[in-house]
Amino acid sequence: MSSDNQWSADKDESQLSRLIRKSRDSPFVPVGIAGFVAVVSYGLYKLKYRRDQKMSIHLIHMRVAAQGFVVGAVTLGNLFNLYLVSSCL
């Protein structure tokens, strides 16, 4: 493989340094991660008070909410990058 391949991971790059690099490249990645963690935390909290709702329905709702937040963050990130690119022209 060539050394200029951007998809290859460096062997000496730690997870934290990779997260920091990705955050600089795309600032909405930490927003998506934080939102995902918030939705999962809320879902675990609501799991205790789900009353007569089936477990599978509760899990489906939480999965859809978490995925929606991540997709929204990615969309906002792409729109932000599009704005930056179009304003530089």
N, C-alpha and C positions, 0 to 999 in steps of 0.2 A: 504494500500500500504506500501511496505517496504521503509525504509529510504535510502537505497542504490540505489534506482531507479534513474538513471541518466536522465530520460526523464521527471520527475516531476519537475515542477517549484517551486522554493521557494516563499513563500508568501511575504517575506520581501525583495526580490530582485527587484531592480528598473530596468527600461529599459536600462539605461546607464550602470549599473554594469553588466547586462546580455550581452550587446554588447561588453563591454571590455573583459569579460570572453570568449565569443565566438571568439573574435579577437586573444586572446592568444592561444586558442586551434587550430584555423585555421586562419592563417594570411591573407589568400586571401579573407575572407569575407568582410573586408572593401574595398578591391580593387573592388570586384563585386558590392558593394553598390555604390561606387563612380562612377564606369563606368555606372551603370544604371542611376544614376542621371545626368551624363554628356550626355548620349544619349537622355534622356528625355528633358533636357534643349536645346540641339541642335535641337531636333525635334520641340519644341515649337518656337524656333527662326526661323527655316525654314518654319514653318506653315504660316508665314506672306508672304513668297515669293514662294509659291508653284505653281504659275501661273495657268496652265490649269489642273493640277492634281486633281483628285477627293479626297475629304477628307478621304474616306474609304481606298483608296490605300495608302495615306500618313500615316495614322494611322497603317496600316498593316506593312508597311516598318519600321516604328519606333519601333513597338512591336517586330518584328523579330530582329532588331539590338540590342535592349535592352536585349532580351532573349539570343542572341548569346554572348553578352559580359559577362553576368552572367554565362552561361554555360562554356565559356572559362576560366573564373576565377576559377570556381569550378574544372575544369579539371586540370588547373595548380596547384591548391592547392593539389589535390589528387596525382599528379605526384611528387610534392615536398615532401609530406608525405611519399610516397613510396620510394623516394630517401633517406630520413632520416632513415626510418626503415631498408632499405637494407644496408646502410652504418654503422649502429650500430651492425649488425650481425657479 
